[in-house]
Amino acid sequence: MVIKEGVVHSAPGVAGGDEPDFDSWLSQQLQFNEPHLDDDGFCERVMADLPPVPAKRSERRATRYQYAAVVAASAIVCWQFPLQEVLSAMVEQSISLYSLVGLAVVSSMAAMTGGILAARR
């Protein structure tokens, strides 16, 4: 490695030998000591003015609202779904009612759980 004008370069003859070695340059820059600039308490005032971290109680309240919203949306979908027509069509087609309903319940629960988990992140 060769240092030119404060920048570390790779050795000549190596691929990319004229380009600076970024890792070495970055470590040099991070180790460079500059004199401390007095900010007259500015950082402390800014940190004191920041809003407090939300309590766990408010997070639980938000989670309850999310669960309530999912339950309400599911109830609306079930209310609007033409279940009687679907059931009669399945009976005519001789499709196993229990397997279809079970599949629908499992997939909707998986979708709701995924939505809740995504909303919590």
mmCIF file of the C-alpha atoms, coordinates in Angstrom:
data_MODEL
# 
_entry.id   MODEL 
# 
loop_
_atom_site.group_PDB 
_atom_site.id 
_atom_site.type_symbol 
_atom_site.label_atom_id 
_atom_site.label_alt_id 
_atom_site.label_comp_id 
_atom_site.label_asym_id 
_atom_site.label_entity_id 
_atom_site.label_seq_id 
_atom_site.pdbx_PDB_ins_code 
_atom_site.Cartn_x 
_atom_site.Cartn_y 
_atom_site.Cartn_z 
_atom_site.occupancy 
_atom_site.B_iso_or_equiv 
_atom_site.pdbx_formal_charge 
_atom_site.auth_seq_id 
_atom_site.auth_comp_id 
_atom_site.auth_asym_id 
_atom_site.auth_atom_id 
_atom_site.pdbx_PDB_model_num 
ATOM 1   C CA . MET A 1 1   ? 0.000   0.000   0.000   1.00 0.00 ? 1   MET A CA 1 
ATOM 2   C CA . VAL A 1 2   ? 1.120   3.489   -0.836  1.00 0.00 ? 2   VAL A CA 1 
ATOM 3   C CA . ILE A 1 3   ? -0.036  6.693   0.849   1.00 0.00 ? 3   ILE A CA 1 
ATOM 4   C CA . LYS A 1 4   ? -0.349  9.687   -1.485  1.00 0.00 ? 4   LYS A CA 1 
ATOM 5   C CA . GLU A 1 5   ? -1.714  12.981  -0.199  1.00 0.00 ? 5   GLU A CA 1 
ATOM 6   C CA . GLY A 1 6   ? -3.231  11.312  2.855   1.00 0.00 ? 6   GLY A CA 1 
ATOM 7   C CA . VAL A 1 7   ? -5.049  8.647   0.827   1.00 0.00 ? 7   VAL A CA 1 
ATOM 8   C CA . VAL A 1 8   ? -4.065  4.980   0.970   1.00 0.00 ? 8   VAL A CA 1 
ATOM 9   C CA . HIS A 1 9   ? -3.609  3.417   -2.475  1.00 0.00 ? 9   HIS A CA 1 
ATOM 10  C CA . SER A 1 10  ? -3.109  -0.218  -3.391  1.00 0.00 ? 10  SER A CA 1 
ATOM 11  C CA . ALA A 1 11  ? 0.324   -1.307  -4.459  1.00 0.00 ? 11  ALA A CA 1 
ATOM 12  C CA . PRO A 1 12  ? 1.195   -0.620  -8.105  1.00 0.00 ? 12  PRO A CA 1 
ATOM 13  C CA . GLY A 1 13  ? 0.843   -3.589  -10.424 1.00 0.00 ? 13  GLY A CA 1 
ATOM 14  C CA . VAL A 1 14  ? -2.205  -4.916  -8.575  1.00 0.00 ? 14  VAL A CA 1 
ATOM 15  C CA . ALA A 1 15  ? -5.617  -4.823  -10.245 1.00 0.00 ? 15  ALA A CA 1 
ATOM 16  C CA . GLY A 1 16  ? -7.066  -1.423  -9.452  1.00 0.00 ? 16  GLY A CA 1 
ATOM 17  C CA . GLY A 1 17  ? -3.667  -0.321  -8.145  1.00 0.00 ? 17  GLY A CA 1 
ATOM 18  C CA . ASP A 1 18  ? -4.367  3.366   -8.708  1.00 0.00 ? 18  ASP A CA 1 
ATOM 19  C CA . GLU A 1 19  ? -7.673  3.339   -6.777  1.00 0.00 ? 19  GLU A CA 1 
ATOM 20  C CA . PRO A 1 20  ? -7.670  4.101   -3.054  1.00 0.00 ? 20  PRO A CA 1 
ATOM 21  C CA . ASP A 1 21  ? -8.176  1.223   -0.621  1.00 0.00 ? 21  ASP A CA 1 
ATOM 22  C CA . PHE A 1 22  ? -11.466 2.311   0.889   1.00 0.00 ? 22  PHE A CA 1 
ATOM 23  C CA . ASP A 1 23  ? -11.302 0.229   4.074   1.00 0.00 ? 23  ASP A CA 1 
ATOM 24  C CA . SER A 1 24  ? -7.871  1.554   4.968   1.00 0.00 ? 24  SER A CA 1 
ATOM 25  C CA . TRP A 1 25  ? -8.849  5.123   4.141   1.00 0.00 ? 25  TRP A CA 1 
ATOM 26  C CA . LEU A 1 26  ? -12.023 4.841   6.223   1.00 0.00 ? 26  LEU A CA 1 
ATOM 27  C CA . SER A 1 27  ? -10.186 3.429   9.225   1.00 0.00 ? 27  SER A CA 1 
ATOM 28  C CA . GLN A 1 28  ? -7.644  6.274   8.977   1.00 0.00 ? 28  GLN A CA 1 
ATOM 29  C CA . GLN A 1 29  ? -10.385 8.878   8.825   1.00 0.00 ? 29  GLN A CA 1 
ATOM 30  C CA . LEU A 1 30  ? -12.216 7.392   11.785  1.00 0.00 ? 30  LEU A CA 1 
ATOM 31  C CA . GLN A 1 31  ? -9.048  7.388   13.872  1.00 0.00 ? 31  GLN A CA 1 
ATOM 32  C CA . PHE A 1 32  ? -8.249  11.023  13.055  1.00 0.00 ? 32  PHE A CA 1 
ATOM 33  C CA . ASN A 1 33  ? -8.557  13.101  16.211  1.00 0.00 ? 33  ASN A CA 1 
ATOM 34  C CA . GLU A 1 34  ? -10.090 16.529  15.849  1.00 0.00 ? 34  GLU A CA 1 
ATOM 35  C CA . PRO A 1 35  ? -10.276 19.045  18.662  1.00 0.00 ? 35  PRO A CA 1 
ATOM 36  C CA . HIS A 1 36  ? -13.576 19.066  20.551  1.00 0.00 ? 36  HIS A CA 1 
ATOM 37  C CA . LEU A 1 37  ? -15.863 21.932  19.613  1.00 0.00 ? 37  LEU A CA 1 
ATOM 38  C CA . ASP A 1 38  ? -17.800 23.335  22.537  1.00 0.00 ? 38  ASP A CA 1 
ATOM 39  C CA . ASP A 1 39  ? -21.474 23.602  21.614  1.00 0.00 ? 39  ASP A CA 1 
ATOM 40  C CA . ASP A 1 40  ? -22.431 25.523  24.757  1.00 0.00 ? 40  ASP A CA 1 
ATOM 41  C CA . GLY A 1 41  ? -24.847 22.795  25.925  1.00 0.00 ? 41  GLY A CA 1 
ATOM 42  C CA . PHE A 1 42  ? -26.748 22.577  22.630  1.00 0.00 ? 42  PHE A CA 1 
ATOM 43  C CA . CYS A 1 43  ? -26.711 18.761  22.461  1.00 0.00 ? 43  CYS A CA 1 
ATOM 44  C CA . GLU A 1 44  ? -27.954 18.440  26.037  1.00 0.00 ? 44  GLU A CA 1 
ATOM 45  C CA . ARG A 1 45  ? -30.831 20.863  25.357  1.00 0.00 ? 45  ARG A CA 1 
ATOM 46  C CA . VAL A 1 46  ? -31.835 18.992  22.220  1.00 0.00 ? 46  VAL A CA 1 
ATOM 47  C CA . MET A 1 47  ? -31.758 15.644  24.022  1.00 0.00 ? 47  MET A CA 1 
ATOM 48  C CA . ALA A 1 48  ? -33.834 17.090  26.876  1.00 0.00 ? 48  ALA A CA 1 
ATOM 49  C CA . ASP A 1 49  ? -36.450 18.414  24.420  1.00 0.00 ? 49  ASP A CA 1 
ATOM 50  C CA . LEU A 1 50  ? -36.942 15.056  22.679  1.00 0.00 ? 50  LEU A CA 1 
ATOM 51  C CA . PRO A 1 51  ? -40.274 13.355  23.402  1.00 0.00 ? 51  PRO A CA 1 
ATOM 52  C CA . PRO A 1 52  ? -40.162 10.469  25.881  1.00 0.00 ? 52  PRO A CA 1 
ATOM 53  C CA . VAL A 1 53  ? -40.049 6.864   24.730  1.00 0.00 ? 53  VAL A CA 1 
ATOM 54  C CA . PRO A 1 54  ? -43.588 5.450   24.493  1.00 0.00 ? 54  PRO A CA 1 
ATOM 55  C CA . ALA A 1 55  ? -44.544 3.167   27.346  1.00 0.00 ? 55  ALA A CA 1 
ATOM 56  C CA . LYS A 1 56  ? -45.329 -0.510  26.907  1.00 0.00 ? 56  LYS A CA 1 
ATOM 57  C CA . ARG A 1 57  ? -48.926 0.253   27.849  1.00 0.00 ? 57  ARG A CA 1 
ATOM 58  C CA . SER A 1 58  ? -49.495 2.339   24.723  1.00 0.00 ? 58  SER A CA 1 
ATOM 59  C CA . GLU A 1 59  ? -47.952 -0.427  22.600  1.00 0.00 ? 59  GLU A CA 1 
ATOM 60  C CA . ARG A 1 60  ? -50.386 -2.952  24.097  1.00 0.00 ? 60  ARG A CA 1 
ATOM 61  C CA . ARG A 1 61  ? -53.252 -0.567  23.453  1.00 0.00 ? 61  ARG A CA 1 
ATOM 62  C CA . ALA A 1 62  ? -52.195 -0.242  19.809  1.00 0.00 ? 62  ALA A CA 1 
ATOM 63  C CA . THR A 1 63  ? -52.021 -4.040  19.511  1.00 0.00 ? 63  THR A CA 1 
ATOM 64  C CA . ARG A 1 64  ? -55.541 -4.371  20.915  1.00 0.00 ? 64  ARG A CA 1 
ATOM 65  C CA . TYR A 1 65  ? -56.807 -1.876  18.352  1.00 0.00 ? 65  TYR A CA 1 
ATOM 66  C CA . GLN A 1 66  ? -55.138 -3.869  15.592  1.00 0.00 ? 66  GLN A CA 1 
ATOM 67  C CA . TYR A 1 67  ? -56.769 -7.102  16.741  1.00 0.00 ? 67  TYR A CA 1 
ATOM 68  C CA . ALA A 1 68  ? -60.131 -5.360  17.038  1.00 0.00 ? 68  ALA A CA 1 
ATOM 69  C CA . ALA A 1 69  ? -59.787 -3.964  13.512  1.00 0.00 ? 69  ALA A CA 1 
ATOM 70  C CA . VAL A 1 70  ? -58.979 -7.417  12.116  1.00 0.00 ? 70  VAL A CA 1 
ATOM 71  C CA . VAL A 1 71  ? -61.949 -8.988  13.904  1.00 0.00 ? 71  VAL A CA 1 
ATOM 72  C CA . ALA A 1 72  ? -64.273 -6.211  12.682  1.00 0.00 ? 72  ALA A CA 1 
ATOM 73  C CA . ALA A 1 73  ? -63.039 -6.566  9.096   1.00 0.00 ? 73  ALA A CA 1 
ATOM 74  C CA . SER A 1 74  ? -63.470 -10.339 9.255   1.00 0.00 ? 74  SER A CA 1 
ATOM 75  C CA . ALA A 1 75  ? -67.017 -9.950  10.583  1.00 0.00 ? 75  ALA A CA 1 
ATOM 76  C CA . ILE A 1 76  ? -67.899 -7.580  7.735   1.00 0.00 ? 76  ILE A CA 1 
ATOM 77  C CA . VAL A 1 77  ? -66.492 -9.987  5.153   1.00 0.00 ? 77  VAL A CA 1 
ATOM 78  C CA . CYS A 1 78  ? -68.394 -12.924 6.673   1.00 0.00 ? 78  CYS A CA 1 
ATOM 79  C CA . TRP A 1 79  ? -71.577 -10.835 6.772   1.00 0.00 ? 79  TRP A CA 1 
ATOM 80  C CA . GLN A 1 80  ? -71.284 -9.860  3.091   1.00 0.00 ? 80  GLN A CA 1 
ATOM 81  C CA . PHE A 1 81  ? -70.135 -13.282 1.853   1.00 0.00 ? 81  PHE A CA 1 
ATOM 82  C CA . PRO A 1 82  ? -72.916 -15.266 0.108   1.00 0.00 ? 82  PRO A CA 1 
ATOM 83  C CA . LEU A 1 83  ? -72.343 -18.355 2.255   1.00 0.00 ? 83  LEU A CA 1 
ATOM 84  C CA . GLN A 1 84  ? -75.720 -19.958 1.557   1.00 0.00 ? 84  GLN A CA 1 
ATOM 85  C CA . GLU A 1 85  ? -75.228 -19.842 -2.218  1.00 0.00 ? 85  GLU A CA 1 
ATOM 86  C CA . VAL A 1 86  ? -71.725 -21.258 -1.929  1.00 0.00 ? 86  VAL A CA 1 
ATOM 87  C CA . LEU A 1 87  ? -72.934 -24.070 0.303   1.00 0.00 ? 87  LEU A CA 1 
ATOM 88  C CA . SER A 1 88  ? -75.722 -25.024 -2.092  1.00 0.00 ? 88  SER A CA 1 
ATOM 89  C CA . ALA A 1 89  ? -73.309 -24.958 -5.034  1.00 0.00 ? 89  ALA A CA 1 
ATOM 90  C CA . MET A 1 90  ? -70.886 -27.192 -3.154  1.00 0.00 ? 90  MET A CA 1 
ATOM 91  C CA . VAL A 1 91  ? -73.643 -29.673 -2.328  1.00 0.00 ? 91  VAL A CA 1 
ATOM 92  C CA . GLU A 1 92  ? -74.610 -29.810 -6.001  1.00 0.00 ? 92  GLU A CA 1 
ATOM 93  C CA . GLN A 1 93  ? -70.977 -30.343 -6.993  1.00 0.00 ? 93  GLN A CA 1 
ATOM 94  C CA . SER A 1 94  ? -70.512 -32.924 -4.196  1.00 0.00 ? 94  SER A CA 1 
ATOM 95  C CA . ILE A 1 95  ? -67.373 -31.191 -2.958  1.00 0.00 ? 95  ILE A CA 1 
ATOM 96  C CA . SER A 1 96  ? -66.324 -31.982 0.573   1.00 0.00 ? 96  SER A CA 1 
ATOM 97  C CA . LEU A 1 97  ? -67.759 -29.094 2.545   1.00 0.00 ? 97  LEU A CA 1 
ATOM 98  C CA . TYR A 1 98  ? -65.568 -29.610 5.572   1.00 0.00 ? 98  TYR A CA 1 
ATOM 99  C CA . SER A 1 99  ? -62.335 -29.579 3.622   1.00 0.00 ? 99  SER A CA 1 
ATOM 100 C CA . LEU A 1 100 ? -63.201 -26.333 1.808   1.00 0.00 ? 100 LEU A CA 1 
ATOM 101 C CA . VAL A 1 101 ? -64.427 -24.546 4.921   1.00 0.00 ? 101 VAL A CA 1 
ATOM 102 C CA . GLY A 1 102 ? -61.393 -25.753 6.857   1.00 0.00 ? 102 GLY A CA 1 
ATOM 103 C CA . LEU A 1 103 ? -59.059 -24.547 4.129   1.00 0.00 ? 103 LEU A CA 1 
ATOM 104 C CA . ALA A 1 104 ? -60.807 -21.172 4.046   1.00 0.00 ? 104 ALA A CA 1 
ATOM 105 C CA . VAL A 1 105 ? -60.610 -20.744 7.820   1.00 0.00 ? 105 VAL A CA 1 
ATOM 106 C CA . VAL A 1 106 ? -56.942 -21.723 7.984   1.00 0.00 ? 106 VAL A CA 1 
ATOM 107 C CA . SER A 1 107 ? -55.957 -19.442 5.094   1.00 0.00 ? 107 SER A CA 1 
ATOM 108 C CA . SER A 1 108 ? -57.891 -16.468 6.472   1.00 0.00 ? 108 SER A CA 1 
ATOM 109 C CA . MET A 1 109 ? -56.356 -16.925 9.921   1.00 0.00 ? 109 MET A CA 1 
ATOM 110 C CA . ALA A 1 110 ? -52.900 -17.097 8.353   1.00 0.00 ? 110 ALA A CA 1 
ATOM 111 C CA . ALA A 1 111 ? -53.569 -13.910 6.374   1.00 0.00 ? 111 ALA A CA 1 
ATOM 112 C CA . MET A 1 112 ? -54.858 -12.067 9.457   1.00 0.00 ? 112 MET A CA 1 
ATOM 113 C CA . THR A 1 113 ? -51.909 -13.196 11.568  1.00 0.00 ? 113 THR A CA 1 
ATOM 114 C CA . GLY A 1 114 ? -49.497 -12.083 8.865   1.00 0.00 ? 114 GLY A CA 1 
ATOM 115 C CA . GLY A 1 115 ? -51.209 -8.704  8.691   1.00 0.00 ? 115 GLY A CA 1 
ATOM 116 C CA . ILE A 1 116 ? -50.984 -8.217  12.432  1.00 0.00 ? 116 ILE A CA 1 
ATOM 117 C CA . LEU A 1 117 ? -47.330 -9.213  12.538  1.00 0.00 ? 117 LEU A CA 1 
ATOM 118 C CA . ALA A 1 118 ? -46.532 -6.898  9.635   1.00 0.00 ? 118 ALA A CA 1 
ATOM 119 C CA . ALA A 1 119 ? -48.367 -4.011  11.302  1.00 0.00 ? 119 ALA A CA 1 
ATOM 120 C CA . ARG A 1 120 ? -46.479 -4.518  14.560  1.00 0.00 ? 120 ARG A CA 1 
ATOM 121 C CA . ARG A 1 121 ? -43.124 -4.126  12.825  1.00 0.00 ? 121 ARG A CA 1 
# 
